[in-house]
Amino acid sequence: MTPIQLLKKAYAWGPVLFGIGFFAPVIAQTLDATAVAPPFGLTTIQTGLVTGILLGSIAKLRGRWI
């Protein structure tokens, strides 16, 4: 597999990677800063990761964020 093919495959998963890499820490820090307890006994980063993956997956399936 050439580097170009690898980048094309990674680019297709961009929204999910963005959800993991950006949204997850932002959501976790927001929960920490506002002292909101995460649901189901999860940690704040676990809640952020679940939410980020869900938002990224929805954006990937729909083809847009909004």
Residue, then its C-alpha position, 0 to 999 in steps of 0.5 A: m500500500t502506497p502512502i497516498q492510498l494510506l492517506k486516502k483511507a485515513y482521510a475517509w475516517g477524518p470525522v471520527l478521528f477528529g471526534i476522538g482527538f478534539f471533541a473527547p478532551v474538550i468534553a472531558q475538560t468541560l465536565d471537569a470544569t463544570a463539576v458535572a458527574p458523568p453518567f453510568g459511573l464512567t470517567t470524564i474522558q470515557t464519556g468524552l470518547v464515547t460522545g466524540i466517537l458518536l458525533g464523528s460517526i454520525a458526521k461520517l455517515r451523513g457526510r457533514w457535521i451540521 
